[in-house]
Amino acid sequence: MAFQAPHLSSLHSLHFCIASPSCLVRSPRSTAPIRRTKSLRLRIRSSSDDDYYIDAPVSVGDGFSFGGGKYSEEPSPSDEWFEKGNIVKAHPVLGSGKKASDPIFGLKMGAGSQASDDLFRWFCIESGSPDNHSVILIHGFPSQAYSYRKVLPVLSKKYHAIAFDWLGFGFSDKPQPKYGFDYTLDEYVSSFGSLINELVTDKVSLVVQGYFSPVVVKYASSHQEKIKDLILLNPPLTAKHANLPSALSIFSNFLLGEIFSQDPLRASDKALTSCGPYQMKEDDAMVYRRPYLTSGSSGFALNAISRSMKKELKKYVEEMRTILIDKDWKVQTTICWGERDRWLSYDGVEDFCKRSNHKLLKLPMAGHHVQEDCGEELGQVINGVLSRRPKCFMPWRQLIDR
């Protein structure tokens, strides 16, 4: 596979050009001189360099207010992250091919809300030698591939690790619903299959976090021959888990959902920090906010997937439970559970693992987004799972120290 550097601005252009849909590529650079105008990037800075804590006392603040702020022409952490990645074209764009319009006023939407002409564009980032066994790192809802930034270098020593942004998130395409992609869970299953076919040809190990776990398990049930290991990070395993927490379900509400999904602090910061004992630096928070600050397409996509999750998640969770318990399920499966998850209760998780005979590893200091909270430690856990097959219920620290 060949890799070249992309331009961030090109990702949001209707004329984004890629040489071949069958390999990882980046936008080509023109040999002709191009006259560019300076663009100001909004970058909010906190009044101090300290981390902010969501579970700090009320008197300290809510964790989402920022003192100061400035326009900066310096490269942002979001720009730097994007420059490390690649664009993969996968999964055909369906629909009439018409340009997306605003659902209320009928006005033509911007480039960020338009689908590609042929195949969707996915943002992917890789680490490690392509000659090694591939491990695909799959973020949850709502998050980005950036959440695996501390996991990638740990896995790269032994594996070819790849993380990607789902359609509708991060730097991947975010077409307006009804114009090529409706963000249903069935569409996510089929599009995920298309992406896997572009990324790898041999057997692969999958690591998936949170509410996208049922989507990946449904895909895996029909492609067991392609999968060596499956690691689920805080997946929704019980009937109670099938109900979205209020921090997410609010985005599915009529009118209020449209409003809140356009709020970067509510759509990114609160969604990431309300579900665990997280601490997040301002530079990291800005990467998660960036899609919501640059285009309304991120908010429209969040609103659409929230409605799909609210409507379809219960059925998908039931299907996942059935698949993982079925005697025909042959994929080595491990469930890693962050015990400080504020969204999904641990009740019933241990019983399910015993019933299905799947390994269970408990991470006592992690919340729902395990990779965000304990990235380096999780990387070592994944290494241990793939190489040593730890016993059920073994604490991750024991696994690392062995």
C-alpha positions as CSV (number, residue, x, y, z in Angstrom):
1,M,0.0,0.0,0.0
2,A,1.2,3.5,-0.8
3,F,0.7,6.5,1.5
4,Q,0.9,10.2,0.8
5,A,0.0,13.2,2.9
6,P,-3.5,14.7,2.7
7,H,-4.6,18.3,3.1
8,L,-7.2,19.0,5.7
9,S,-9.1,21.4,3.4
10,S,-9.3,18.8,0.7
11,L,-11.3,16.4,2.9
12,H,-14.2,18.9,3.0
13,S,-14.1,19.6,-0.8
14,L,-16.6,18.3,-3.3
15,H,-13.6,17.7,-5.7
16,F,-11.6,15.5,-3.4
17,C,-9.5,13.3,-5.7
18,I,-8.1,9.9,-4.9
19,A,-6.0,7.8,-7.4
20,S,-7.3,4.3,-6.6
21,P,-10.2,3.0,-4.5
22,S,-8.4,-0.3,-3.8
23,C,-5.6,1.0,-1.6
24,L,-4.9,3.6,1.1
25,V,-4.1,6.9,-0.6
26,R,-4.0,10.5,0.1
27,S,-4.8,13.5,-2.0
28,P,-2.2,14.2,-4.6
29,R,-0.3,17.5,-4.6
30,S,-0.5,19.6,-7.7
31,T,2.8,20.6,-9.4
32,A,1.4,24.0,-10.4
33,P,1.7,26.8,-7.9
34,I,-1.5,27.5,-6.1
35,R,-2.3,30.9,-4.6
36,R,-3.6,30.4,-1.1
37,T,-5.2,32.8,1.3
38,K,-4.6,32.6,5.0
39,S,-7.4,31.0,7.0
40,L,-7.9,31.6,10.6
41,R,-8.5,28.5,12.8
42,L,-10.6,28.9,15.9
43,R,-8.7,27.4,18.8
44,I,-10.0,27.8,22.3
45,R,-7.4,27.7,25.1
46,S,-8.1,27.2,28.8
47,S,-6.7,29.7,31.3
48,S,-4.2,27.1,32.6
49,D,-2.4,24.0,31.4
50,D,-4.0,21.8,34.0
51,D,-6.4,19.0,33.0
52,Y,-10.0,19.5,33.8
53,Y,-12.0,16.9,35.6
54,I,-15.6,16.0,35.0
55,D,-16.0,14.5,38.5
56,A,-14.5,17.5,40.3
57,P,-16.6,19.2,43.0
58,V,-19.4,21.4,41.7
59,S,-17.6,24.4,43.2
60,V,-14.7,23.8,40.8
61,G,-16.9,24.1,37.7
62,D,-18.5,21.8,35.3
63,G,-15.5,21.1,33.2
64,F,-16.8,22.7,30.1
65,S,-16.2,26.4,30.6
66,F,-13.0,27.9,29.2
67,G,-11.3,31.1,30.1
68,G,-9.8,33.1,27.3
69,G,-9.5,32.0,23.7
70,K,-7.9,33.3,20.5
71,Y,-7.7,32.8,16.8
72,S,-4.5,31.0,15.9
73,E,-2.7,30.4,12.7
74,E,-0.5,27.7,14.3
75,P,-1.1,24.1,13.5
76,S,-3.6,22.6,15.9
77,P,-3.5,19.1,17.4
78,S,-6.4,18.3,15.1
79,D,-4.3,19.3,12.0
80,E,-1.4,17.2,13.2
81,W,-3.6,14.2,13.8
82,F,-5.1,14.5,10.3
83,E,-1.7,14.7,8.7
84,K,-0.8,11.3,10.2
85,G,-3.8,9.6,8.6
86,N,-4.9,8.4,5.2
87,I,-8.1,8.4,3.3
88,V,-9.6,5.1,2.2
89,K,-12.5,4.9,-0.3
90,A,-14.9,2.1,0.5
91,H,-18.6,1.3,0.2
92,P,-20.7,2.6,-2.7
93,V,-22.7,5.8,-2.4
94,L,-26.4,5.0,-3.1
95,G,-29.3,7.3,-3.7
96,S,-30.3,9.6,-6.5
97,G,-27.1,11.5,-6.7
98,K,-28.8,14.8,-6.0
99,K,-27.0,17.4,-3.9
100,A,-28.1,17.6,-0.2
101,S,-30.4,20.4,0.8
102,D,-31.4,21.8,4.2
103,P,-34.4,19.8,5.5
104,I,-36.1,23.0,6.7
105,F,-35.4,25.7,4.2
106,G,-34.4,23.6,1.2
107,L,-31.1,25.4,0.8
108,K,-28.1,23.6,-0.7
109,M,-25.9,22.2,2.0
110,G,-22.1,22.8,2.2
111,A,-19.4,20.4,1.0
112,G,-19.2,18.7,4.4
113,S,-22.8,17.4,4.0
114,Q,-22.4,16.1,0.5
115,A,-21.7,12.5,-0.3
116,S,-18.9,11.4,-2.6
117,D,-19.7,10.7,-6.2
118,D,-18.8,7.0,-6.1
119,L,-17.4,5.6,-2.8
120,F,-17.4,7.0,0.7
121,R,-14.2,8.4,2.2
122,W,-13.0,7.0,5.5
123,F,-10.2,8.5,7.6
124,C,-7.8,5.9,8.8
125,I,-4.6,5.9,10.7
126,E,-2.1,3.1,10.9
127,S,0.9,2.1,13.0
128,G,3.3,-0.8,12.7
129,S,4.5,-3.0,9.8
130,P,1.9,-4.1,7.3
131,D,3.7,-7.4,7.3
132,N,2.5,-8.1,10.8
133,H,-1.0,-9.4,11.9
134,S,-3.5,-6.6,11.5
135,V,-5.6,-5.3,14.4
136,I,-8.5,-3.0,13.6
137,L,-9.4,-0.5,16.4
138,I,-13.0,0.6,16.3
139,H,-14.2,3.6,18.3
140,G,-17.6,3.8,19.9
141,F,-20.5,6.2,19.8
142,P,-19.8,9.1,19.8
143,S,-16.1,9.2,19.5
144,Q,-13.2,9.1,17.0
145,A,-10.2,7.1,16.0
146,Y,-8.3,9.7,18.0
147,S,-9.4,7.9,21.1
148,Y,-6.9,5.1,20.3
149,R,-3.9,7.5,20.0
150,K,-2.2,5.9,23.0
151,V,-3.1,2.4,22.0
152,L,-1.6,2.5,18.5
153,P,2.1,2.9,19.4
154,V,1.9,0.1,22.0
155,L,0.4,-2.4,19.5
156,S,2.7,-1.2,16.6
157,K,5.7,-3.1,18.1
158,K,4.1,-6.5,17.3
159,Y,1.1,-5.8,15.1
160,H,-0.2,-3.7,12.2
161,A,-2.7,-1.5,14.0
162,I,-5.3,0.5,12.2
163,A,-7.9,2.9,13.6
164,F,-10.6,4.6,11.6
165,D,-13.5,7.1,11.9
166,W,-17.0,5.7,11.3
167,L,-19.0,7.5,8.6
168,G,-20.5,10.5,10.4
169,F,-17.6,11.0,12.8
170,G,-14.2,12.6,12.9
171,F,-12.7,13.2,9.4
172,S,-14.7,10.6,7.5
173,D,-17.6,11.5,5.2
174,K,-20.7,12.9,6.9
175,P,-23.4,13.0,4.2
176,Q,-26.7,14.6,4.9
177,P,-29.2,11.8,5.8
178,K,-31.3,10.7,2.9
179,Y,-28.5,11.6,0.5
180,G,-26.5,8.4,0.1
181,F,-26.4,7.2,3.7
182,D,-29.1,7.2,6.4
183,Y,-27.0,6.1,9.3
184,T,-29.0,3.0,10.1
185,L,-27.3,0.1,11.9
186,D,-27.8,-2.2,8.9
187,E,-25.9,0.4,6.7
188,Y,-23.1,0.5,9.2
189,V,-22.8,-3.3,9.1
190,S,-22.5,-3.4,5.3
191,S,-20.2,-0.3,5.1
192,F,-17.9,-1.8,7.7
193,G,-17.6,-4.9,5.6
194,S,-16.6,-2.9,2.6
195,L,-14.0,-1.0,4.6
196,I,-12.5,-4.2,6.0
197,N,-12.2,-5.6,2.5
198,E,-10.1,-2.5,1.5
199,L,-7.9,-2.5,4.6
200,V,-6.9,-6.2,4.9
201,T,-6.7,-9.4,2.9
202,D,-5.7,-11.8,5.6
203,K,-7.3,-12.7,8.9
204,V,-7.7,-9.8,11.3
205,S,-8.3,-9.1,15.0
206,L,-11.0,-6.6,15.9
207,V,-11.2,-4.4,18.9
208,V,-14.5,-2.5,19.3
209,Q,-15.8,-0.2,22.0
210,G,-19.2,0.6,23.3
211,Y,-22.4,1.0,21.3
212,F,-20.9,0.0,17.9
213,S,-20.1,-3.5,19.3
214,P,-23.4,-5.0,18.1
215,V,-22.8,-3.7,14.6
216,V,-19.3,-5.4,14.5
217,V,-20.6,-8.6,16.0
218,K,-23.3,-8.8,13.4
219,Y,-20.7,-8.4,10.7
220,A,-18.4,-11.0,12.3
221,S,-21.2,-13.5,12.6
222,S,-21.2,-13.8,8.8
223,H,-17.4,-13.6,8.3
224,Q,-16.0,-15.7,11.1
225,E,-13.4,-17.1,8.7
226,K,-11.8,-13.6,8.5
227,I,-11.5,-13.0,12.2
228,K,-8.8,-14.3,14.6
229,D,-9.8,-12.5,17.8
230,L,-12.6,-10.2,18.9
231,I,-12.2,-7.9,21.9
232,L,-15.2,-6.0,23.1
233,L,-14.7,-2.9,25.3
234,N,-17.7,-2.2,27.5
235,P,-20.3,-3.4,25.0
236,P,-24.0,-3.3,25.7
237,L,-24.6,-6.8,26.8
238,T,-27.9,-6.7,28.8
239,A,-31.4,-5.6,28.2
240,K,-30.9,-2.5,30.3
241,H,-27.8,-1.6,28.2
242,A,-30.1,-1.3,25.2
243,N,-31.4,2.1,26.4
244,L,-29.2,5.0,25.5
245,P,-28.1,7.2,28.4
246,S,-29.7,10.7,28.6
247,A,-26.4,12.3,27.4
248,L,-26.8,10.5,24.1
249,S,-30.6,10.1,23.7
250,I,-31.0,13.9,23.9
251,F,-29.6,14.1,20.4
252,S,-32.5,12.0,19.0
253,N,-35.2,14.4,20.3
254,F,-37.3,16.4,17.9
255,L,-35.9,19.9,17.5
256,L,-33.9,19.8,20.8
257,G,-31.8,17.1,19.3
258,E,-31.0,19.2,16.2
259,I,-30.0,22.1,18.5
260,F,-27.8,20.1,20.9
261,S,-26.1,18.1,18.2
262,Q,-24.6,21.3,16.8
263,D,-23.1,22.3,20.2
264,P,-19.4,21.1,20.2
265,L,-19.2,21.0,24.0
266,R,-22.3,18.9,24.4
267,A,-21.7,16.7,21.4
268,S,-18.0,16.0,22.2
269,D,-16.9,17.0,25.7
270,K,-20.0,16.0,27.6
271,A,-20.5,12.8,25.6
272,L,-17.0,11.7,26.4
273,T,-16.6,12.8,30.0
274,S,-20.0,12.1,31.5
275,C,-19.6,8.3,31.3
276,G,-16.4,7.8,33.3
277,P,-13.7,9.3,35.5
278,Y,-12.0,11.1,32.7
279,Q,-9.4,13.8,32.6
280,M,-8.9,15.4,29.3
281,K,-6.4,18.0,28.2
282,E,-7.5,21.0,26.2
283,D,-5.6,20.0,23.1
284,D,-7.2,16.6,23.1
285,A,-10.7,18.2,23.6
286,M,-10.1,20.4,20.6
287,V,-9.5,17.4,18.3
288,Y,-12.9,16.0,19.3
289,R,-14.6,19.4,18.9
290,R,-13.0,20.2,15.5
291,P,-15.6,18.4,13.3
292,Y,-18.5,20.3,15.1
293,L,-16.7,23.6,14.9
294,T,-16.0,23.4,11.1
295,S,-19.2,22.0,9.7
296,G,-22.9,21.4,10.7
297,S,-22.6,18.0,8.9
298,S,-21.2,16.5,12.1
299,G,-24.2,17.6,14.1
300,F,-26.7,16.3,11.5
301,A,-25.0,13.0,11.4
302,L,-25.0,12.7,15.2
303,N,-28.7,13.5,15.3
304,A,-29.4,10.8,12.7
305,I,-27.3,8.0,14.3
306,S,-28.8,8.8,17.7
307,R,-32.3,8.3,16.3
308,S,-31.2,5.0,14.7
309,M,-29.6,3.8,17.9
310,K,-32.7,4.7,19.9
311,K,-34.8,2.8,17.4
312,E,-32.6,-0.2,16.6
313,L,-30.2,-0.8,19.5
314,K,-32.5,-3.1,21.5
315,K,-32.8,-5.5,18.5
316,Y,-29.1,-5.4,17.8
317,V,-28.2,-6.1,21.5
318,E,-30.5,-9.1,21.5
319,E,-28.9,-10.4,18.3
320,M,-25.4,-9.9,19.7
321,R,-26.3,-11.9,22.8
322,T,-27.7,-14.7,20.7
323,I,-24.6,-14.7,18.4
324,L,-22.1,-14.8,21.2
325,I,-23.8,-17.6,23.1
326,D,-24.5,-19.7,20.0
327,K,-22.5,-23.0,19.8
328,D,-21.6,-22.1,16.2
329,W,-19.7,-19.0,17.3
330,K,-16.0,-19.9,16.9
331,V,-14.2,-16.6,17.2
332,Q,-12.0,-16.2,20.3
333,T,-13.8,-13.5,22.2
334,T,-12.7,-11.4,25.1
335,I,-14.7,-8.8,27.0
336,C,-12.8,-6.0,28.7
337,W,-14.9,-4.0,31.2
338,G,-14.1,-0.6,32.6
339,E,-15.6,-0.8,36.1
340,R,-16.2,3.0,36.4
341,D,-18.6,3.1,33.5
342,R,-21.4,5.5,34.3
343,W,-23.6,4.5,31.4
344,L,-23.6,0.7,31.4
345,S,-24.1,-1.2,34.7
346,Y,-21.8,-4.1,35.4
347,D,-24.9,-6.1,36.6
348,G,-25.3,-9.2,34.4
349,V,-22.0,-8.8,32.6
350,E,-20.2,-11.5,34.6
351,D,-23.1,-13.9,34.4
352,F,-23.2,-13.4,30.6
353,C,-19.5,-14.1,30.2
354,K,-19.8,-17.3,32.3
355,R,-22.8,-18.5,30.3
356,S,-21.1,-17.8,27.0
357,N,-17.7,-19.0,28.2
358,H,-16.0,-15.8,27.0
359,K,-13.0,-14.3,28.8
360,L,-13.7,-11.3,31.0
361,L,-11.0,-8.8,32.0
362,K,-11.9,-6.0,34.5
363,L,-10.2,-2.7,34.3
364,P,-11.0,-1.0,37.7
365,M,-9.8,2.5,36.8
366,A,-11.4,2.8,33.4
367,G,-14.8,4.2,32.5
368,H,-17.0,3.6,29.4
369,H,-14.4,4.8,26.9
370,V,-11.7,2.5,28.1
371,Q,-9.2,3.5,25.4
372,E,-9.5,7.2,26.3
373,D,-9.1,6.6,30.0
374,C,-6.4,3.9,30.1
375,G,-4.9,4.0,26.6
376,E,-1.4,2.6,27.2
377,E,-2.6,0.1,29.7
378,L,-5.3,-1.1,27.3
379,G,-2.6,-1.5,24.6
380,Q,-0.8,-3.9,26.9
381,V,-4.0,-5.7,27.7
382,I,-4.7,-6.3,24.0
383,N,-1.1,-7.5,23.5
384,G,-1.6,-10.0,26.3
385,V,-5.0,-11.2,24.9
386,L,-3.6,-11.7,21.4
387,S,-0.5,-13.5,22.6
388,R,-1.1,-15.3,25.9
389,R,-4.9,-16.0,26.2
390,P,-5.3,-14.8,29.8
391,K,-7.7,-16.7,32.2
392,C,-11.1,-15.3,32.9
393,F,-11.5,-12.5,35.4
394,M,-7.8,-11.8,35.5
395,P,-7.1,-8.2,36.5
396,W,-5.3,-6.3,33.7
397,R,-2.3,-5.5,36.0
398,Q,-1.7,-9.1,36.6
399,L,-1.8,-9.8,32.9
400,I,0.8,-7.1,32.2
401,D,3.1,-8.3,35.0
402,R,3.2,-11.9,33.9
